[in-house]
Amino acid sequence: MDCFHSPYGRLLAAPVGVLASLRSAAVVGVEALAVIVEVDVSFGLPVFTMVGLPDASVRESRDRVRTAIRNSGFEFPGHRITVNLAPADIRKAGASYDLPIALGVLAASGVIEPRLVDGVVLLGELSLDGTIQPIRGVLPVAVAARREGKVAILLPRANAPEAYVVEGLKVLPVDSLVEAVEALNGGAGLSAAARSTDADLKVGTTNSFTVVPTFRSAMTDPSATSQRDPEPDFADVIGQSMAKRALEIAAAGGHNVLLIGAPGGGKTMMARRLAGILPPLEFDEALDCTSVHSVAGTLPPGTALMHHRPFRAPHHTISEVAMVGGGSIPRPGEISLAHNGVLFLDELPEFDRRVLEALRQPLEEGRVIVARAARTSAFPARFMLVAAMNPCPCGFLGDRRRACRCSDPQVQRYAGRISGPLRDRIDLVVEVPAIGSSVRSAVHNNGDPSSVIRSRVVEARKRQHARFGEASQRLNRQMEGGEMAEHCRLDERTTHVLEAAIQKFCLSARGCDRVVRVSRTIADLAGAVLISSEHVAEALQFRFSESSPGVRQP
């Protein structure tokens, strides 16, 4: 059989008794922790031993590493090889350790000088032919590497755009094991190159690390946003002015919204257009979103930063773990993938009760904590919940065109699938009636397009950022009790209207607070400094009537 030859020649006799130490990383939650890969080649029977709490996918790397080294033209040492992944109390999972282990074997064999890998973080999955496959979680690893003072990161070429976001970190993208060896053997000046990069670029800063300014400017460049793929427009929605107004209020204040109506009314159509009226992602928001999607493996190849707010629409058969995150090795769920975006739950009563109840705490706190025996992981989950449901099991309660076939107990049981505490966390409830043929023909009067609505939403959010501080990025939905007392003062007439509504509709204390928060958002959309009775009256139109048997408008 013909053998492949490396430009560095084949090793006829590998040195023994050599220890190589390399740097890699493990992603826990959305944070990266440093991992040291130690490779020792010593006399003894040819055996490949791996310690340091590796899981099955890491233990399988022995065969991938051995075959990739041979198929790349290098000779695999016929001695005892011991690989230690430290620290040993962190479980190592995934195939991203293939490349550092292979390079550690070559460094211990003399192909690479061990000093050349000092300060370099190594990541990559190996194929049997020596090519390097993309991996998950590169952006958190690059951030952690820069924070710990590393000068370079060597990684698959497909993941390089994520690493380029971090300033002052030299990125070495490679496609194969041979290229990785060439990059390291020719990289004696890594530290000098990184220092020159720092000197040549003006540094932009975030709370924890530095970023390349060109990526920051790309987030706010109007020409960049104008070249995006066309999005669904609210101008396509016929009628439904009440529902469109509710979605505009929700977008302005980050409120949760529930759409109730018969099939064919356009609930899903409008929900899918909500992301198009949200303001563009801020740079820090884009970093958070990109980190979550990078860890989850849903980031498109070649993507540096996400420019679109996420829109997630899981099926109603989704499990609790898939929704909130978790697993033996915690991974982000749908609520984290919708971070800084929209989570759309169509046919809300059809979701499992445990799945819906698991949303209650993340809706309040904006994050989800997954606790396991070994470690606890926290995932961001600040999302807008948009839900849609029929008014009854058959879907035609209150429809003038078709009679409802459901009995009152069936309607009550159907509405009871959504618990009171979860309903209390929904700020806006709007009825979406079916569209008649006469309204359907009035295509010329569809209302404002998404671009006009987005401009009003952006202005309202600017007022909120000025109120809470530009750095906080908080919205009216996140106001606490003290802030509400300061920013949501009501005059005597407005207070009387609210107190009457509390008595009539049996609003809970949380429900009353949510009415006030929505009123503050309506005032922001109107450019008003103070909340008036008109703002409160409009907010009360979008609340549950808890005294009624079903889910109906008050």
N, C-alpha and C positions, 0 to 999 in steps of 0.2 A: 504494500500500500504506500502510495506517495505521501510524504509528510510536508506540512507547511513550515516555512522558515520565517522567523521574525527578523527584522533588520538588525536586531541585537545578537543574532545567532542562537543556537540551541545550547542549553546547559548540559555539558557532558558529565559533570560531577558537581552537584549542588553542595554548597557549604552546609555544615550541620552545626547545631548548637547555637543558632542565631535567632534572636528574638526581634520581631518587627512590631511596632506599635503605631496604629493609625486611628484617625478620628472619623466617627460617623454620628448618627443621631437616631433617636427613637421618638416618634410622635405619640404623645399621650393626650387625648382630647384634641385640642387645637394648639397645644404647646409642644415644643421640641426639647428633648433632653439629650445632653451629650452622652455618647456611647464610645468607649475606647475598645478597639478591635486589636487584640494581641495575638500574634501568630508566632508559634515556636516550631522550628524544624530541628529535630534532634535524632541521634542514633536510636535504632530500635526497629521493630517490625513495622512494615508500612501500614499504618492505620491513621485514619482521619478522625480525631476526637474534637467535639465541640461542647463547650460548657458556657455557663452564664445565663441560664434560664431561657434557652431558645425554644420556640414552638416548632410544630411540625414543618411549617413552611421554611423556617431557617435551617433546620436540620437537613432538609432536602437539598440545601445549597451545596452540600458536599459533592454530590454527583454533578451538579451544574458547573461548579467551579473547576472540578477535575477535568471535565470534558471540554469546557471553554478554554482552559489553559492549553491543553493539547492541540485543539483545533485552531488555536491562534498562532501556533508555531513554537510555543515554549515547551520545555520538558517539565513534566510534573515530578517533583522530588519523590524518590522511592524510599522515604524515611518516615519516621513518626512525626505527625503534624498535630499540634494542639492549638485550638483556637479558643480564646476566652473573650466573651463579650461582657464588659464591665460598664456599670455596676450590675451585680448579679441579682439584685432585688427587683429589677425592672424586667418584665417579660418582653422578649424580643420577638416581633412578628413581622411577616412580610418578606419579600425577596430583595429589599433594598440593600441588604448586607452582602449580597453576592459580590459586588465590585470591590468593596474594601477587603473582604476575605481573600479574593483572588490576588489583589495587589499586595496584600500582606504576605501571601505565600511567595510571590515573586520577589518582594523586598527581602524576605528571609532567605531566599535562594540566591540573591546577588544580582538579579536583573535590574532592580531599582535600588538606589542608595536610600537607606532608611531616613537620612536627614532631609531628603527632598519632599517627604510627605508631612513634615512638621508644619502645623498650622493650616493644613488642607483638610477640609471635610469631604468625605467620599460617599457617594450614593449611587446606586444603580442596580438593576436586575440584569443578569447575564442570560443570554440564549446559549444553546449548546455550540453554536458556531462562533461564539465570542462577541456577537453584537450586543449592544446595551439597550434595554427596553426602558420606557418611561415609568415613573413611579408616582406615588401619592405624597402629598404633604411637603413639597419642596419649599414653598414660601415660608412656613413656620420654621423650617430648618435653617434657611438663609438668614432669617431675622435673628434666631438664636446664635448662629455662628458669628454674625457681626457683633452681637452684644457681648460675646465671650472673647472677642479680640482675634478671631481667626482671619487669615488674610485671603483665603481662596476656597472655592468650593468646586469640586469636580463631579459632574453629574450628566445624565443623558441629555442629548442635544434638544430633545422635544420639551424638556422641562426648563431649559435655559431662560426663556422670557420671564418666568416667575422669579428666578434668582437675580435677574438684572434690575429688578425693582429696588433692591437694597444697595445703598451707596457705600463705597469703600470696600466692597467685597469682590475680588477678582473671580470671574466666572470662567470655568474651563469646560465647555461643552464637548462631549465626545460621543462617537457612534459605536466604538468597538473597544475591546480590551487592548488591542495593539495601539490605538490612538491614545488610550489612557496612559499607557507606559511611555509613549512618546511625549505626551503633555507633561508628565512628571519629570522625565529625564531631561527635558529641555526647559524646565521651569525653575532653574536655580535662582532667578531674579523675581520670584513671586512677591516677596515683601516690598522690594523697590517699586514694582509695578503698581501694587496696591496703594503705596504712599503717593505715587505720582498721580494716580486717579483722584485721591483726596485733594491734592493741591490744585488740580486743573478744574474741578467742578465746584460750583457753589453748592453748599449743602443745604437741603431742605430737611426739616426735622419733624418728627411726630413725637408722641409721648415716650417711646421706648427706643427708637433707632432712627437712622438717617436713611433717606430715600433719594433716588436719582431724580433731579428736578424735571427732566423731560417727561417722566411718567406723570408727575403731578400736573404739569401744564396740559398734558394730553387729556386729563380728566375734565378740564374746564375749557378746552378749546372748542369754540362753537362749530368750527369746520369738522371736528372729529365727530360731534354728535349729529351733525347734519348728514353724515355719510352712513348712519346706521341703517339697518334693514327697516323697511316700512312696518309700522306697528298698527294693530287694529285701532280704528278711530271711533270716538263717540258720535261723530257725525253719521255713522252707519246705523245708529239706534233710532228707531222710529218711535216717537212719543216718549212715554215713561219719564216725564219731567220730574216727578217726585223722586223716583229712584235715582236718576242722574244727579239731582241735588244732594241726596243723601250720600252718594259716593264721592261727590266733590267735598262735602264736609268731612267725610271720613279721611280722604286723602290729605286735607289741610291740617287736621289735628292728629292723624295717626290712629283714628278710632276704629273699633271693630263694628262690623255691620252684618245684618241678616236680611236676606231678600226672601220674601214669602209670596208665592203666587202659583197659579195653575201652570201646567206644562205649556211651553210655547210662548211665554210672556217675555222672554229675553233675559232671564236671570243670569245664565251662564255667559251670554254674549256681553252683558255689561260688566260682569266681574272680570272677564278676560281683558277688558279695556281699562281697568283701574290702574294697572301698572304704568300705562301710557300717560297718565295725568300726574304721576308722582314726580317730584323734582329729581334731577340727575343725581347720581351717587356722588357724595363728597369723597375726597381722597381717603380719609380714614375709614369711611364706610366701605369703600371699595376694597381696602386692605382686609377688613374683617370678613367680608363676603368671599373674597378670593381665598383666604386661608381656610375657611370652612369647606368650600367646594374642592379645594386642593386635597384636603385630608380625606374627604368623602370619595374622591376619584371622579367627580362629575365636572371638573374643569376641562373645557375643550382643549385639545392639544395646541400648543403654540400661543396660549393666552397668557398675557402678562398680568393684567388686572381686568376685573369684570367692569363693564361700562353700563350694563343694564341692571335695573333692580330685579331681583329674582321673583319669579312667579311659580309657585308650586301648587299642583292640583292633584293630590293623591286620591286613589280610588277608595271607595267606602269599605273595601275588604282589608284595608291596611291594618297591621298589627300595632300593638302599643309600643313595642320596641322600635319598629320602623318609623313611627310617628315622632316619638320624643327622643330617640337615640338610645344606645346601650349595646348590649351584647357582651360576650366574655372579654373581648377587647373593645371598649366603648367607641362607637362611631357616631357621628352626628345623624340625627333623624330629620324628618321633613320640616319640623319647626325651626331647626337650625339652618337648614338649606334655604329657608324662606327669610332668614335674618336680613333686616333692612328692606324687606320686600313684602310680598303678599302671599298668604296661605289661603287657598280657596278650597272649601269643603262643600262639594255639591251633594245634594241629597243628604243633608246633615243628619236626620233621624236614622238613616240606615247605617251609620257608623256604630261600631261597638261601643257600649256604654263606658267601658274602661278606657277606651281611647279618648273619648270626649272628656271624661273626668280628668285625665292626665294633662289636659290643656290648661286647667284652671290656674295652677301655680305659675307656669311660664308666662301666661297672659298678664299676670300681675308683676312678676319680677323681671321679665325680659331675658331670662336665662334658664337653663335646665341643668341640674346637677345629677350626674350618674355615679352612684356610689357602688363600689365593688370591694371585696375583702382586701385586695392588695392596694388599691389606689382609687381616689375619687377624681372624676373628670368633670369640668364645667364647660358647657357649650353655650354660646350666645344664642338667644332666641327672641329678639325684639322684632316682631312681625305684626302685620295687620291681618286680622282674621276676617275673612269674607266668607259667609256661609249662605247656602241657598236651600230651600225646602219647599215642599208642597204644603198647602193648608190642611190636607187630610190624606189618608192612604190612597184614595182614588185620584186625588189631585184637583177635584173640581168643586170644592166647597166655596160658595159665593160666586161661582161662575154663572153668568146669565145665559150662556149658550148651551151648557150641558148640566144636567141635574147630578147632584152628589149622591152616591149610593151608600155612603158611610153612615153608621148610626152615631149618636152622641158619645156612647162609651168608646167606640173605635177612634173618634176624633180626639177624645181626651187621652186615650192611651198613646196615640201617635204623638201628640204634643208633649206627653209626659216623658218621652224618650230623651228630651233635653232637660236636664235638671235645673232647678231654680238657681243654684249658685253659678252655673255656666251661663244661663240666660242673663243673670245680673251683670256679667262681665261683658255683655254685648251692648254697645252704646247706642246704636242706631238700628231700628227695625222698620222696614218699609214694605208696603204691599205692592206687588208687581202684577197688575191686572193683565188679562189676555188682551191682545191687540186685535181690534175689529178690522174688517176689510176697508171701511172708510178711512180709518186712521192709517192703515197700511199704504193706502194710495197717496197719502199726503207726504211724499218723499221730500218735497221742497221745504218742509218746516221741521227739520230734525233737531234743531238746537245748535248750540255751539260745538265746534270741533274740539278735539283733545288739546290742540295747541293753545286755544284760548282758555280752556278750563285750567290747563297746567299753569298758565301765567298767573291766574288768580290764586292757585294753590301755592305757587312759589312766593308770591307777595305775603300771603297769610303766614307762611312758615318763617319768612324773614322777620315778621313782627314777633313771632314766638322766640326765635333765636336772640333777638334783641332783648326780650324780656328775661330769658333764662341764662343768657350768656352764649356767645358764639361757639365757645369750645365744647359746651355740654351736648349740643345737638338734641336737646330734649324737646318734646312736644307737649301740647296741652293734655294729652292722655296720661302723661307721666307726672302730672302735678300732684304734690302731696298736700296734706291738710294746711300747713302753715302758708304754703305758696297760694293755695286757693283763697285763704283769707285775705291775702295781700293783693292778688291779681283778679279776683272774681267778686269784688264787692257789689252788692245789690242794693238798690234804693228801696224805699218802702213799698212802692207799687209793685216792683218786680218780686220782692220777697213775698208779698201777699199772693201773687199768681203762683209762685212755687209752693207755698204752704197749702193752697187750695188743691193743687195737683197731687201733693203727697197724701192728702186725706181722701181724694176721689179715687186715685189709682193705687193706693196702698204701696207706695214706693218705699223700698228699704233705704237705709242710710247710704249704702253703696250706690243704689240706683239714683238717689238724689244727687250725690256727688257727681255721677256721670252726666246727669242732666246739666249741671252747672259747667262741667268741662266742655260739653258740646256747645253750650251757649257761648262760652268764651271763644270757641273756634268760629262760630257763626259771626260773632262780633268782629273777629280778626278778618274774616272774609269781607265784611262790610267796611273795614277800616275804622271801626268804632273803638274808642278808648274804654268806655264803660259798657257793661252789659245792660241792655234794656229789657223791658217786658216782652217786646216783640221777639227778641232773640231767645228768651226762655220759652215763649209760646211755640216757636218753631221747633226747638229742641224737644219739647214734650210730645210733638207729633210722632217722634221716632222712638217711643218707649213702649214696653209691654204693658198691657193692662192685666196685672196679676190677679185681679178679682174675676176675670172672665175664665170660662172653662178651658178654652183652647188658646192657641197662639194667635191673638188677634190684635188689631190696632185699638188703642183706647179711644 
